[in-house]
Amino acid sequence: MAVKILISRRIPKEKEEEILPLLIELRSLAVSQPGYISGETLRNIRDPEDYVVISTWHSTKDWDSWVGSALRSSIQEKIDSILGEKTSYKIYLHG
């Protein structure tokens, strides 16, 4: 059964220019990963520093392979270092 991954980050306006290219890079790499279905990035209208990425995968195994990959981990470490906090992940069954 497919899973949805909710990825939450707070991105201050002054860090957007540095962070957004990294998020685009993650997305462009994710689309070629086994089990990737789709993804979208949402920005809260009332709280513009609040970002949520919704990523859909065929299985938790597919997601775990991607999230644990060295390539993704190195980009994610850059993001967390710039933001000064860990990114939050939640995994949900779809359907």
PyMOL Python script that loads the backbone (N, CA, C, O; Angstrom):
from pymol import cmd

cmd.read_pdbstr("""\
ATOM      1  N   MET A   1       0.843  -1.182   0.000  1.00  0.00           N
ATOM      2  CA  MET A   1       0.000   0.000   0.000  1.00  0.00           C
ATOM      3  C   MET A   1       0.889   1.247   0.000  1.00  0.00           C
ATOM      4  O   MET A   1       1.921   1.281   0.671  1.00  0.00           O
ATOM      5  N   ALA A   2       0.484   2.262  -0.753  1.00  0.00           N
ATOM      6  CA  ALA A   2       1.256   3.494  -0.848  1.00  0.00           C
ATOM      7  C   ALA A   2       1.319   4.215   0.491  1.00  0.00           C
ATOM      8  O   ALA A   2       0.436   4.069   1.337  1.00  0.00           O
ATOM      9  N   VAL A   3       2.374   4.991   0.665  1.00  0.00           N
ATOM     10  CA  VAL A   3       2.534   5.794   1.881  1.00  0.00           C
ATOM     11  C   VAL A   3       2.758   7.250   1.493  1.00  0.00           C
ATOM     12  O   VAL A   3       3.306   7.558   0.434  1.00  0.00           O
ATOM     13  N   LYS A   4       2.317   8.132   2.382  1.00  0.00           N
ATOM     14  CA  LYS A   4       2.539   9.564   2.232  1.00  0.00           C
ATOM     15  C   LYS A   4       3.508   9.980   3.335  1.00  0.00           C
ATOM     16  O   LYS A   4       3.338   9.618   4.499  1.00  0.00           O
ATOM     17  N   ILE A   5       4.512  10.736   2.952  1.00  0.00           N
ATOM     18  CA  ILE A   5       5.489  11.239   3.899  1.00  0.00           C
ATOM     19  C   ILE A   5       5.254  12.737   4.040  1.00  0.00           C
ATOM     20  O   ILE A   5       5.276  13.462   3.045  1.00  0.00           O
ATOM     21  N   LEU A   6       5.030  13.206   5.258  1.00  0.00           N
ATOM     22  CA  LEU A   6       4.893  14.635   5.513  1.00  0.00           C
ATOM     23  C   LEU A   6       6.197  15.126   6.123  1.00  0.00           C
ATOM     24  O   LEU A   6       6.616  14.682   7.193  1.00  0.00           O
ATOM     25  N   ILE A   7       6.825  16.055   5.411  1.00  0.00           N
ATOM     26  CA  ILE A   7       8.117  16.589   5.814  1.00  0.00           C
ATOM     27  C   ILE A   7       7.903  18.052   6.181  1.00  0.00           C
ATOM     28  O   ILE A   7       7.485  18.850   5.343  1.00  0.00           O
ATOM     29  N   SER A   8       8.188  18.402   7.430  1.00  0.00           N
ATOM     30  CA  SER A   8       7.939  19.763   7.921  1.00  0.00           C
ATOM     31  C   SER A   8       9.243  20.492   8.197  1.00  0.00           C
ATOM     32  O   SER A   8      10.181  19.957   8.788  1.00  0.00           O
ATOM     33  N   ARG A   9       9.257  21.744   7.739  1.00  0.00           N
ATOM     34  CA  ARG A   9      10.418  22.600   8.002  1.00  0.00           C
ATOM     35  C   ARG A   9       9.950  24.029   8.240  1.00  0.00           C
ATOM     36  O   ARG A   9       8.940  24.464   7.687  1.00  0.00           O
ATOM     37  N   ARG A  10      10.692  24.748   9.065  1.00  0.00           N
ATOM     38  CA  ARG A  10      10.498  26.197   9.220  1.00  0.00           C
ATOM     39  C   ARG A  10      11.675  26.850   8.515  1.00  0.00           C
ATOM     40  O   ARG A  10      12.834  26.639   8.874  1.00  0.00           O
ATOM     41  N   ILE A  11      11.354  27.647   7.503  1.00  0.00           N
ATOM     42  CA  ILE A  11      12.393  28.282   6.707  1.00  0.00           C
ATOM     43  C   ILE A  11      12.238  29.796   6.817  1.00  0.00           C
ATOM     44  O   ILE A  11      11.369  30.381   6.170  1.00  0.00           O
ATOM     45  N   PRO A  12      13.076  30.430   7.634  1.00  0.00           N
ATOM     46  CA  PRO A  12      13.016  31.887   7.748  1.00  0.00           C
ATOM     47  C   PRO A  12      13.290  32.547   6.391  1.00  0.00           C
ATOM     48  O   PRO A  12      14.056  32.030   5.577  1.00  0.00           O
ATOM     49  N   LYS A  13      12.665  33.669   6.172  1.00  0.00           N
ATOM     50  CA  LYS A  13      12.779  34.390   4.895  1.00  0.00           C
ATOM     51  C   LYS A  13      14.233  34.599   4.495  1.00  0.00           C
ATOM     52  O   LYS A  13      14.579  34.449   3.323  1.00  0.00           O
ATOM     53  N   GLU A  14      15.089  34.943   5.455  1.00  0.00           N
ATOM     54  CA  GLU A  14      16.485  35.218   5.135  1.00  0.00           C
ATOM     55  C   GLU A  14      17.284  33.972   4.732  1.00  0.00           C
ATOM     56  O   GLU A  14      18.413  34.091   4.258  1.00  0.00           O
ATOM     57  N   LYS A  15      16.707  32.782   4.917  1.00  0.00           N
ATOM     58  CA  LYS A  15      17.400  31.542   4.552  1.00  0.00           C
ATOM     59  C   LYS A  15      16.792  30.882   3.310  1.00  0.00           C
ATOM     60  O   LYS A  15      17.318  29.881   2.823  1.00  0.00           O
ATOM     61  N   GLU A  16      15.696  31.433   2.799  1.00  0.00           N
ATOM     62  CA  GLU A  16      15.022  30.841   1.633  1.00  0.00           C
ATOM     63  C   GLU A  16      15.960  30.699   0.432  1.00  0.00           C
ATOM     64  O   GLU A  16      15.991  29.653  -0.217  1.00  0.00           O
ATOM     65  N   GLU A  17      16.718  31.749   0.144  1.00  0.00           N
ATOM     66  CA  GLU A  17      17.587  31.745  -1.034  1.00  0.00           C
ATOM     67  C   GLU A  17      18.596  30.603  -0.992  1.00  0.00           C
ATOM     68  O   GLU A  17      18.985  30.075  -2.033  1.00  0.00           O
ATOM     69  N   GLU A  18      19.011  30.229   0.189  1.00  0.00           N
ATOM     70  CA  GLU A  18      19.989  29.154   0.363  1.00  0.00           C
ATOM     71  C   GLU A  18      19.311  27.774   0.406  1.00  0.00           C
ATOM     72  O   GLU A  18      19.870  26.790  -0.077  1.00  0.00           O
ATOM     73  N   ILE A  19      18.112  27.711   0.984  1.00  0.00           N
ATOM     74  CA  ILE A  19      17.433  26.433   1.190  1.00  0.00           C
ATOM     75  C   ILE A  19      16.660  25.956  -0.039  1.00  0.00           C
ATOM     76  O   ILE A  19      16.722  24.774  -0.378  1.00  0.00           O
ATOM     77  N   LEU A  20      15.940  26.841  -0.706  1.00  0.00           N
ATOM     78  CA  LEU A  20      15.063  26.419  -1.797  1.00  0.00           C
ATOM     79  C   LEU A  20      15.778  25.657  -2.912  1.00  0.00           C
ATOM     80  O   LEU A  20      15.216  24.683  -3.413  1.00  0.00           O
ATOM     81  N   PRO A  21      16.992  26.047  -3.331  1.00  0.00           N
ATOM     82  CA  PRO A  21      17.698  25.229  -4.338  1.00  0.00           C
ATOM     83  C   PRO A  21      18.000  23.805  -3.846  1.00  0.00           C
ATOM     84  O   PRO A  21      17.995  22.860  -4.636  1.00  0.00           O
ATOM     85  N   LEU A  22      18.260  23.657  -2.553  1.00  0.00           N
ATOM     86  CA  LEU A  22      18.504  22.318  -1.999  1.00  0.00           C
ATOM     87  C   LEU A  22      17.234  21.484  -2.022  1.00  0.00           C
ATOM     88  O   LEU A  22      17.288  20.285  -2.297  1.00  0.00           O
ATOM     89  N   LEU A  23      16.091  22.100  -1.738  1.00  0.00           N
ATOM     90  CA  LEU A  23      14.813  21.378  -1.799  1.00  0.00           C
ATOM     91  C   LEU A  23      14.497  20.956  -3.233  1.00  0.00           C
ATOM     92  O   LEU A  23      14.000  19.854  -3.467  1.00  0.00           O
ATOM     93  N   ILE A  24      14.785  21.828  -4.179  1.00  0.00           N
ATOM     94  CA  ILE A  24      14.573  21.494  -5.591  1.00  0.00           C
ATOM     95  C   ILE A  24      15.487  20.348  -6.003  1.00  0.00           C
ATOM     96  O   ILE A  24      15.077  19.457  -6.746  1.00  0.00           O
ATOM     97  N   GLU A  25      16.715  20.372  -5.524  1.00  0.00           N
ATOM     98  CA  GLU A  25      17.651  19.284  -5.817  1.00  0.00           C
ATOM     99  C   GLU A  25      17.150  17.956  -5.254  1.00  0.00           C
ATOM    100  O   GLU A  25      17.200  16.928  -5.931  1.00  0.00           O
ATOM    101  N   LEU A  26      16.668  17.985  -4.014  1.00  0.00           N
ATOM    102  CA  LEU A  26      16.112  16.759  -3.424  1.00  0.00           C
ATOM    103  C   LEU A  26      14.967  16.213  -4.269  1.00  0.00           C
ATOM    104  O   LEU A  26      14.904  15.014  -4.542  1.00  0.00           O
ATOM    105  N   ARG A  27      14.059  17.102  -4.682  1.00  0.00           N
ATOM    106  CA  ARG A  27      12.911  16.664  -5.484  1.00  0.00           C
ATOM    107  C   ARG A  27      13.364  16.075  -6.809  1.00  0.00           C
ATOM    108  O   ARG A  27      12.866  15.028  -7.222  1.00  0.00           O
ATOM    109  N   SER A  28      14.297  16.728  -7.478  1.00  0.00           N
ATOM    110  CA  SER A  28      14.742  16.244  -8.788  1.00  0.00           C
ATOM    111  C   SER A  28      15.432  14.877  -8.666  1.00  0.00           C
ATOM    112  O   SER A  28      15.333  14.053  -9.575  1.00  0.00           O
ATOM    113  N   LEU A  29      16.111  14.642  -7.574  1.00  0.00           N
ATOM    114  CA  LEU A  29      16.735  13.333  -7.347  1.00  0.00           C
ATOM    115  C   LEU A  29      15.702  12.281  -6.947  1.00  0.00           C
ATOM    116  O   LEU A  29      15.813  11.121  -7.342  1.00  0.00           O
ATOM    117  N   ALA A  30      14.703  12.681  -6.169  1.00  0.00           N
ATOM    118  CA  ALA A  30      13.691  11.736  -5.697  1.00  0.00           C
ATOM    119  C   ALA A  30      12.888  11.128  -6.838  1.00  0.00           C
ATOM    120  O   ALA A  30      12.538   9.949  -6.787  1.00  0.00           O
ATOM    121  N   VAL A  31      12.592  11.916  -7.867  1.00  0.00           N
ATOM    122  CA  VAL A  31      11.736  11.425  -8.943  1.00  0.00           C
ATOM    123  C   VAL A  31      12.315  10.218  -9.661  1.00  0.00           C
ATOM    124  O   VAL A  31      11.573   9.457 -10.282  1.00  0.00           O
ATOM    125  N   SER A  32      13.620  10.030  -9.590  1.00  0.00           N
ATOM    126  CA  SER A  32      14.241   8.881 -10.259  1.00  0.00           C
ATOM    127  C   SER A  32      14.444   7.687  -9.315  1.00  0.00           C
ATOM    128  O   SER A  32      15.025   6.677  -9.711  1.00  0.00           O
ATOM    129  N   GLN A  33      13.974   7.802  -8.089  1.00  0.00           N
ATOM    130  CA  GLN A  33      14.164   6.719  -7.117  1.00  0.00           C
ATOM    131  C   GLN A  33      13.086   5.652  -7.270  1.00  0.00           C
ATOM    132  O   GLN A  33      11.932   5.972  -7.555  1.00  0.00           O
ATOM    133  N   PRO A  34      13.455   4.388  -7.082  1.00  0.00           N
ATOM    134  CA  PRO A  34      12.452   3.324  -7.139  1.00  0.00           C
ATOM    135  C   PRO A  34      11.355   3.565  -6.104  1.00  0.00           C
ATOM    136  O   PRO A  34      11.643   3.839  -4.939  1.00  0.00           O
ATOM    137  N   GLY A  35      10.111   3.463  -6.529  1.00  0.00           N
ATOM    138  CA  GLY A  35       8.978   3.590  -5.621  1.00  0.00           C
ATOM    139  C   GLY A  35       8.432   4.992  -5.472  1.00  0.00           C
ATOM    140  O   GLY A  35       7.385   5.176  -4.851  1.00  0.00           O
ATOM    141  N   TYR A  36       9.104   5.984  -6.019  1.00  0.00           N
ATOM    142  CA  TYR A  36       8.615   7.361  -5.930  1.00  0.00           C
ATOM    143  C   TYR A  36       7.387   7.514  -6.811  1.00  0.00           C
ATOM    144  O   TYR A  36       7.386   7.084  -7.965  1.00  0.00           O
ATOM    145  N   ILE A  37       6.336   8.130  -6.264  1.00  0.00           N
ATOM    146  CA  ILE A  37       5.108   8.372  -7.030  1.00  0.00           C
ATOM    147  C   ILE A  37       4.941   9.856  -7.332  1.00  0.00           C
ATOM    148  O   ILE A  37       4.781  10.245  -8.489  1.00  0.00           O
ATOM    149  N   SER A  38       4.977  10.685  -6.289  1.00  0.00           N
ATOM    150  CA  SER A  38       4.768  12.123  -6.497  1.00  0.00           C
ATOM    151  C   SER A  38       5.240  12.907  -5.283  1.00  0.00           C
ATOM    152  O   SER A  38       5.558  12.345  -4.234  1.00  0.00           O
ATOM    153  N   GLY A  39       5.276  14.225  -5.460  1.00  0.00           N
ATOM    154  CA  GLY A  39       5.632  15.099  -4.355  1.00  0.00           C
ATOM    155  C   GLY A  39       5.124  16.502  -4.614  1.00  0.00           C
ATOM    156  O   GLY A  39       4.972  16.921  -5.762  1.00  0.00           O
ATOM    157  N   GLU A  40       4.867  17.216  -3.547  1.00  0.00           N
ATOM    158  CA  GLU A  40       4.462  18.614  -3.657  1.00  0.00           C
ATOM    159  C   GLU A  40       4.955  19.359  -2.436  1.00  0.00           C
ATOM    160  O   GLU A  40       5.071  18.799  -1.346  1.00  0.00           O
ATOM    161  N   THR A  41       5.244  20.632  -2.640  1.00  0.00           N
ATOM    162  CA  THR A  41       5.701  21.488  -1.549  1.00  0.00           C
ATOM    163  C   THR A  41       4.638  22.531  -1.286  1.00  0.00           C
ATOM    164  O   THR A  41       4.172  23.200  -2.209  1.00  0.00           O
ATOM    165  N   LEU A  42       4.250  22.671  -0.020  1.00  0.00           N
ATOM    166  CA  LEU A  42       3.221  23.623   0.383  1.00  0.00           C
ATOM    167  C   LEU A  42       3.825  24.644   1.329  1.00  0.00           C
ATOM    168  O   LEU A  42       4.674  24.320   2.160  1.00  0.00           O
ATOM    169  N   ARG A  43       3.373  25.887   1.190  1.00  0.00           N
ATOM    170  CA  ARG A  43       3.814  26.965   2.066  1.00  0.00           C
ATOM    171  C   ARG A  43       2.575  27.571   2.710  1.00  0.00           C
ATOM    172  O   ARG A  43       1.615  27.923   2.024  1.00  0.00           O
ATOM    173  N   ASN A  44       2.606  27.687   4.012  1.00  0.00           N
ATOM    174  CA  ASN A  44       1.472  28.200   4.770  1.00  0.00           C
ATOM    175  C   ASN A  44       1.237  29.675   4.439  1.00  0.00           C
ATOM    176  O   ASN A  44       2.144  30.497   4.569  1.00  0.00           O
ATOM    177  N   ILE A  45       0.036  30.000   4.019  1.00  0.00           N
ATOM    178  CA  ILE A  45      -0.299  31.381   3.657  1.00  0.00           C
ATOM    179  C   ILE A  45      -0.207  32.303   4.863  1.00  0.00           C
ATOM    180  O   ILE A  45       0.290  33.423   4.747  1.00  0.00           O
ATOM    181  N   ARG A  46      -0.675  31.852   6.010  1.00  0.00           N
ATOM    182  CA  ARG A  46      -0.700  32.696   7.210  1.00  0.00           C
ATOM    183  C   ARG A  46       0.615  32.690   7.992  1.00  0.00           C
ATOM    184  O   ARG A  46       0.854  33.557   8.831  1.00  0.00           O
ATOM    185  N   ASP A  47       1.450  31.712   7.707  1.00  0.00           N
ATOM    186  CA  ASP A  47       2.754  31.602   8.367  1.00  0.00           C
ATOM    187  C   ASP A  47       3.776  31.209   7.303  1.00  0.00           C
ATOM    188  O   ASP A  47       4.110  30.029   7.189  1.00  0.00           O
ATOM    189  N   PRO A  48       4.284  32.168   6.517  1.00  0.00           N
ATOM    190  CA  PRO A  48       5.121  31.873   5.351  1.00  0.00           C
ATOM    191  C   PRO A  48       6.442  31.155   5.638  1.00  0.00           C
ATOM    192  O   PRO A  48       7.111  30.711   4.705  1.00  0.00           O
ATOM    193  N   GLU A  49       6.821  31.036   6.890  1.00  0.00           N
ATOM    194  CA  GLU A  49       8.031  30.273   7.213  1.00  0.00           C
ATOM    195  C   GLU A  49       7.737  28.781   7.369  1.00  0.00           C
ATOM    196  O   GLU A  49       8.661  27.976   7.486  1.00  0.00           O
ATOM    197  N   ASP A  50       6.468  28.414   7.370  1.00  0.00           N
ATOM    198  CA  ASP A  50       6.030  27.025   7.571  1.00  0.00           C
ATOM    199  C   ASP A  50       5.882  26.336   6.215  1.00  0.00           C
ATOM    200  O   ASP A  50       5.008  26.684   5.421  1.00  0.00           O
ATOM    201  N   TYR A  51       6.747  25.356   5.963  1.00  0.00           N
ATOM    202  CA  TYR A  51       6.723  24.578   4.718  1.00  0.00           C
ATOM    203  C   TYR A  51       6.410  23.122   5.041  1.00  0.00           C
ATOM    204  O   TYR A  51       6.869  22.585   6.049  1.00  0.00           O
ATOM    205  N   VAL A  52       5.620  22.489   4.169  1.00  0.00           N
ATOM    206  CA  VAL A  52       5.340  21.062   4.271  1.00  0.00           C
ATOM    207  C   VAL A  52       5.542  20.456   2.885  1.00  0.00           C
ATOM    208  O   VAL A  52       5.031  20.970   1.890  1.00  0.00           O
ATOM    209  N   VAL A  53       6.285  19.370   2.833  1.00  0.00           N
ATOM    210  CA  VAL A  53       6.429  18.591   1.604  1.00  0.00           C
ATOM    211  C   VAL A  53       5.630  17.323   1.801  1.00  0.00           C
ATOM    212  O   VAL A  53       5.762  16.648   2.821  1.00  0.00           O
ATOM    213  N   ILE A  54       4.797  17.000   0.821  1.00  0.00           N
ATOM    214  CA  ILE A  54       4.040  15.744   0.838  1.00  0.00           C
ATOM    215  C   ILE A  54       4.607  14.878  -0.274  1.00  0.00           C
ATOM    216  O   ILE A  54       4.506  15.214  -1.455  1.00  0.00           O
ATOM    217  N   SER A  55       5.194  13.781   0.111  1.00  0.00           N
ATOM    218  CA  SER A  55       5.856  12.882  -0.815  1.00  0.00           C
ATOM    219  C   SER A  55       5.133  11.539  -0.782  1.00  0.00           C
ATOM    220  O   SER A  55       4.868  11.009   0.297  1.00  0.00           O
ATOM    221  N   THR A  56       4.812  10.987  -1.942  1.00  0.00           N
ATOM    222  CA  THR A  56       4.082   9.721  -2.022  1.00  0.00           C
ATOM    223  C   THR A  56       4.993   8.642  -2.597  1.00  0.00           C
ATOM    224  O   THR A  56       5.645   8.831  -3.623  1.00  0.00           O
ATOM    225  N   TRP A  57       5.018   7.500  -1.901  1.00  0.00           N
ATOM    226  CA  TRP A  57       5.879   6.375  -2.269  1.00  0.00           C
ATOM    227  C   TRP A  57       5.059   5.094  -2.296  1.00  0.00           C
ATOM    228  O   TRP A  57       4.035   4.986  -1.622  1.00  0.00           O
ATOM    229  N   HIS A  58       5.517   4.130  -3.077  1.00  0.00           N
ATOM    230  CA  HIS A  58       4.815   2.846  -3.148  1.00  0.00           C
ATOM    231  C   HIS A  58       4.829   2.109  -1.815  1.00  0.00           C
ATOM    232  O   HIS A  58       3.869   1.410  -1.488  1.00  0.00           O
ATOM    233  N   SER A  59       5.902   2.254  -1.041  1.00  0.00           N
ATOM    234  CA  SER A  59       6.006   1.525   0.229  1.00  0.00           C
ATOM    235  C   SER A  59       6.962   2.238   1.177  1.00  0.00           C
ATOM    236  O   SER A  59       7.740   3.099   0.765  1.00  0.00           O
ATOM    237  N   THR A  60       6.890   1.868   2.447  1.00  0.00           N
ATOM    238  CA  THR A  60       7.843   2.413   3.409  1.00  0.00           C
ATOM    239  C   THR A  60       9.259   1.937   3.079  1.00  0.00           C
ATOM    240  O   THR A  60      10.232   2.644   3.341  1.00  0.00           O
ATOM    241  N   LYS A  61       9.369   0.752   2.513  1.00  0.00           N
ATOM    242  CA  LYS A  61      10.689   0.236   2.121  1.00  0.00           C
ATOM    243  C   LYS A  61      11.330   1.161   1.082  1.00  0.00           C
ATOM    244  O   LYS A  61      12.516   1.480   1.174  1.00  0.00           O
ATOM    245  N   ASP A  62      10.538   1.588   0.093  1.00  0.00           N
ATOM    246  CA  ASP A  62      11.061   2.509  -0.916  1.00  0.00           C
ATOM    247  C   ASP A  62      11.496   3.826  -0.278  1.00  0.00           C
ATOM    248  O   ASP A  62      12.573   4.344  -0.572  1.00  0.00           O
ATOM    249  N   TRP A  63      10.640   4.363   0.602  1.00  0.00           N
ATOM    250  CA  TRP A  63      10.980   5.618   1.287  1.00  0.00           C
ATOM    251  C   TRP A  63      12.238   5.447   2.133  1.00  0.00           C
ATOM    252  O   TRP A  63      13.134   6.290   2.095  1.00  0.00           O
ATOM    253  N   ASP A  64      12.305   4.357   2.897  1.00  0.00           N
ATOM    254  CA  ASP A  64      13.462   4.119   3.765  1.00  0.00           C
ATOM    255  C   ASP A  64      14.762   4.032   2.961  1.00  0.00           C
ATOM    256  O   ASP A  64      15.804   4.511   3.408  1.00  0.00           O
ATOM    257  N   SER A  65      14.698   3.422   1.779  1.00  0.00           N
ATOM    258  CA  SER A  65      15.888   3.338   0.927  1.00  0.00           C
ATOM    259  C   SER A  65      16.336   4.726   0.497  1.00  0.00           C
ATOM    260  O   SER A  65      17.528   5.030   0.507  1.00  0.00           O
ATOM    261  N   TRP A  66      15.379   5.570   0.118  1.00  0.00           N
ATOM    262  CA  TRP A  66      15.709   6.928  -0.312  1.00  0.00           C
ATOM    263  C   TRP A  66      16.198   7.774   0.859  1.00  0.00           C
ATOM    264  O   TRP A  66      17.237   8.427   0.755  1.00  0.00           O
ATOM    265  N   VAL A  67      15.470   7.772   1.963  1.00  0.00           N
ATOM    266  CA  VAL A  67      15.841   8.637   3.084  1.00  0.00           C
ATOM    267  C   VAL A  67      17.188   8.226   3.681  1.00  0.00           C
ATOM    268  O   VAL A  67      17.892   9.052   4.262  1.00  0.00           O
ATOM    269  N   GLY A  68      17.536   6.965   3.537  1.00  0.00           N
ATOM    270  CA  GLY A  68      18.801   6.477   4.079  1.00  0.00           C
ATOM    271  C   GLY A  68      19.976   6.547   3.111  1.00  0.00           C
ATOM    272  O   GLY A  68      21.102   6.207   3.474  1.00  0.00           O
ATOM    273  N   SER A  69      19.719   6.985   1.888  1.00  0.00           N
ATOM    274  CA  SER A  69      20.789   7.013   0.892  1.00  0.00           C
ATOM    275  C   SER A  69      21.825   8.089   1.235  1.00  0.00           C
ATOM    276  O   SER A  69      21.498   9.124   1.816  1.00  0.00           O
ATOM    277  N   ALA A  70      23.055   7.825   0.871  1.00  0.00           N
ATOM    278  CA  ALA A  70      24.144   8.768   1.160  1.00  0.00           C
ATOM    279  C   ALA A  70      23.922  10.101   0.453  1.00  0.00           C
ATOM    280  O   ALA A  70      24.189  11.159   1.022  1.00  0.00           O
ATOM    281  N   LEU A  71      23.442  10.053  -0.770  1.00  0.00           N
ATOM    282  CA  LEU A  71      23.214  11.281  -1.534  1.00  0.00           C
ATOM    283  C   LEU A  71      22.179  12.168  -0.861  1.00  0.00           C
ATOM    284  O   LEU A  71      22.408  13.361  -0.665  1.00  0.00           O
ATOM    285  N   ARG A  72      21.036  11.581  -0.506  1.00  0.00           N
ATOM    286  CA  ARG A  72      19.993  12.360   0.151  1.00  0.00           C
ATOM    287  C   ARG A  72      20.461  12.857   1.512  1.00  0.00           C
ATOM    288  O   ARG A  72      20.223  14.009   1.876  1.00  0.00           O
ATOM    289  N   SER A  73      21.118  11.996   2.253  1.00  0.00           N
ATOM    290  CA  SER A  73      21.585  12.358   3.598  1.00  0.00           C
ATOM    291  C   SER A  73      22.525  13.560   3.572  1.00  0.00           C
ATOM    292  O   SER A  73      22.462  14.416   4.455  1.00  0.00           O
ATOM    293  N   SER A  74      23.397  13.629   2.561  1.00  0.00           N
ATOM    294  CA  SER A  74      24.338  14.756   2.511  1.00  0.00           C
ATOM    295  C   SER A  74      23.603  16.071   2.244  1.00  0.00           C
ATOM    296  O   SER A  74      23.963  17.103   2.811  1.00  0.00           O
ATOM    297  N   ILE A  75      22.588  16.045   1.396  1.00  0.00           N
ATOM    298  CA  ILE A  75      21.811  17.259   1.127  1.00  0.00           C
ATOM    299  C   ILE A  75      20.983  17.623   2.354  1.00  0.00           C
ATOM    300  O   ILE A  75      20.894  18.792   2.731  1.00  0.00           O
ATOM    301  N   GLN A  76      20.377  16.611   2.972  1.00  0.00           N
ATOM    302  CA  GLN A  76      19.552  16.862   4.160  1.00  0.00           C
ATOM    303  C   GLN A  76      20.387  17.442   5.298  1.00  0.00           C
ATOM    304  O   GLN A  76      19.913  18.314   6.027  1.00  0.00           O
ATOM    305  N   GLU A  77      21.612  16.973   5.460  1.00  0.00           N
ATOM    306  CA  GLU A  77      22.488  17.517   6.492  1.00  0.00           C
ATOM    307  C   GLU A  77      22.763  19.003   6.253  1.00  0.00           C
ATOM    308  O   GLU A  77      22.814  19.785   7.203  1.00  0.00           O
ATOM    309  N   LYS A  78      22.941  19.396   4.988  1.00  0.00           N
ATOM    310  CA  LYS A  78      23.140  20.812   4.662  1.00  0.00           C
ATOM    311  C   LYS A  78      21.913  21.630   5.057  1.00  0.00           C
ATOM    312  O   LYS A  78      22.033  22.703   5.649  1.00  0.00           O
ATOM    313  N   ILE A  79      20.734  21.111   4.723  1.00  0.00           N
ATOM    314  CA  ILE A  79      19.487  21.810   5.050  1.00  0.00           C
ATOM    315  C   ILE A  79      19.358  21.984   6.553  1.00  0.00           C
ATOM    316  O   ILE A  79      19.105  23.090   7.031  1.00  0.00           O
ATOM    317  N   ASP A  80      19.529  20.899   7.303  1.00  0.00           N
ATOM    318  CA  ASP A  80      19.392  20.963   8.758  1.00  0.00           C
ATOM    319  C   ASP A  80      20.439  21.894   9.380  1.00  0.00           C
ATOM    320  O   ASP A  80      20.162  22.593  10.354  1.00  0.00           O
ATOM    321  N   SER A  81      21.638  21.891   8.806  1.00  0.00           N
ATOM    322  CA  SER A  81      22.697  22.764   9.321  1.00  0.00           C
ATOM    323  C   SER A  81      22.339  24.239   9.098  1.00  0.00           C
ATOM    324  O   SER A  81      22.523  25.063   9.994  1.00  0.00           O
ATOM    325  N   ILE A  82      21.840  24.566   7.933  1.00  0.00           N
ATOM    326  CA  ILE A  82      21.456  25.949   7.637  1.00  0.00           C
ATOM    327  C   ILE A  82      20.300  26.388   8.534  1.00  0.00           C
ATOM    328  O   ILE A  82      20.292  27.506   9.050  1.00  0.00           O
ATOM    329  N   LEU A  83      19.323  25.495   8.713  1.00  0.00           N
ATOM    330  CA  LEU A  83      18.145  25.843   9.517  1.00  0.00           C
ATOM    331  C   LEU A  83      18.411  25.771  11.015  1.00  0.00           C
ATOM    332  O   LEU A  83      17.692  26.385  11.804  1.00  0.00           O
ATOM    333  N   GLY A  84      19.436  25.029  11.411  1.00  0.00           N
ATOM    334  CA  GLY A  84      19.760  24.909  12.830  1.00  0.00           C
ATOM    335  C   GLY A  84      18.833  23.992  13.589  1.00  0.00           C
ATOM    336  O   GLY A  84      18.755  24.061  14.816  1.00  0.00           O
ATOM    337  N   GLU A  85      18.119  23.124  12.868  1.00  0.00           N
ATOM    338  CA  GLU A  85      17.235  22.136  13.510  1.00  0.00           C
ATOM    339  C   GLU A  85      16.983  20.976  12.562  1.00  0.00           C
ATOM    340  O   GLU A  85      17.155  21.095  11.349  1.00  0.00           O
ATOM    341  N   LYS A  86      16.573  19.859  13.134  1.00  0.00           N
ATOM    342  CA  LYS A  86      16.282  18.662  12.355  1.00  0.00           C
ATOM    343  C   LYS A  86      14.936  18.806  11.650  1.00  0.00           C
ATOM    344  O   LYS A  86      13.992  19.383  12.190  1.00  0.00           O
ATOM    345  N   THR A  87      14.872  18.279  10.459  1.00  0.00           N
ATOM    346  CA  THR A  87      13.628  18.227   9.701  1.00  0.00           C
ATOM    347  C   THR A  87      12.733  17.155  10.313  1.00  0.00           C
ATOM    348  O   THR A  87      13.215  16.110  10.751  1.00  0.00           O
ATOM    349  N   SER A  88      11.434  17.419  10.340  1.00  0.00           N
ATOM    350  CA  SER A  88      10.461  16.497  10.914  1.00  0.00           C
ATOM    351  C   SER A  88       9.822  15.647   9.820  1.00  0.00           C
ATOM    352  O   SER A  88       9.429  16.167   8.776  1.00  0.00           O
ATOM    353  N   TYR A  89       9.718  14.320  10.062  1.00  0.00           N
ATOM    354  CA  TYR A  89       9.091  13.396   9.117  1.00  0.00           C
ATOM    355  C   TYR A  89       7.974  12.633   9.807  1.00  0.00           C
ATOM    356  O   TYR A  89       8.112  12.205  10.953  1.00  0.00           O
ATOM    357  N   LYS A  90       6.859  12.468   9.091  1.00  0.00           N
ATOM    358  CA  LYS A  90       5.761  11.615   9.554  1.00  0.00           C
ATOM    359  C   LYS A  90       5.339  10.754   8.372  1.00  0.00           C
ATOM    360  O   LYS A  90       5.239  11.238   7.245  1.00  0.00           O
ATOM    361  N   ILE A  91       5.093   9.476   8.637  1.00  0.00           N
ATOM    362  CA  ILE A  91       4.725   8.527   7.583  1.00  0.00           C
ATOM    363  C   ILE A  91       3.289   8.059   7.809  1.00  0.00           C
ATOM    364  O   ILE A  91       2.928   7.625   8.903  1.00  0.00           O
ATOM    365  N   TYR A  92       2.479   8.155   6.755  1.00  0.00           N
ATOM    366  CA  TYR A  92       1.063   7.785   6.817  1.00  0.00           C
ATOM    367  C   TYR A  92       0.728   6.790   5.709  1.00  0.00           C
ATOM    368  O   TYR A  92       1.261   6.870   4.602  1.00  0.00           O
ATOM    369  N   LEU A  93      -0.158   5.857   6.022  1.00  0.00           N
ATOM    370  CA  LEU A  93      -0.688   4.989   4.975  1.00  0.00           C
ATOM    371  C   LEU A  93      -1.634   5.794   4.099  1.00  0.00           C
ATOM    372  O   LEU A  93      -2.379   6.636   4.601  1.00  0.00           O
ATOM    373  N   HIS A  94      -1.615   5.549   2.820  1.00  0.00           N
ATOM    374  CA  HIS A  94      -2.486   6.268   1.882  1.00  0.00           C
ATOM    375  C   HIS A  94      -3.683   5.377   1.560  1.00  0.00           C
ATOM    376  O   HIS A  94      -3.534   4.219   1.172  1.00  0.00           O
ATOM    377  N   GLY A  95      -4.859   5.944   1.731  1.00  0.00           N
ATOM    378  CA  GLY A  95      -6.049   5.198   1.332  1.00  0.00           C
ATOM    379  C   GLY A  95      -6.884   4.726   2.411  1.00  0.00           C
ATOM    380  O   GLY A  95      -7.908   4.088   2.166  1.00  0.00           O
TER     381      GLY A  95
END
""", "prot")
cmd.dss("prot")
cmd.show_as("cartoon", "prot")
cmd.util.cbc("prot")
cmd.orient("prot")
